[in-house]
Amino acid sequence: MTEEEIEREHKENLALFKKLVEANKWTFAKTMAAIPHWWLARKAVDTGQFSWMVSMIYAYGVPEKFFSKTYKYLYIGEYKYWCMGNPVAETRIINRARINNP
């Protein structure tokens, strides 16, 4: 693949990721209201799409620390998305939070 083709594929993947996350219902993590974020469960969506979304977080995300752990965060629009670091097939939850939480 050429650099242009790779860049186009990257943009297309991120656009599809955004479309998929916008099409799903996210649940507010009320047990962690002090750290406002939402979650999406694998069982609530098509498992193939969910696995693909997790793969995109791992492929395009950037590593960042959260307390003593490092996770990959994928920044798209006003949200960041992350998983808890399990292999794709074992991941049950995708999290998201607003980038600029008040």
Secondary structure by P-SEA (a helix, b strand, c coil): ccaaaaaaaaaaaaaaaaaaaaabbbbbccccccccccccccccccaaaaaaaaaaaaacbbbbbcccbbbbbbbcccccccccccccccccbbbbbbcccc
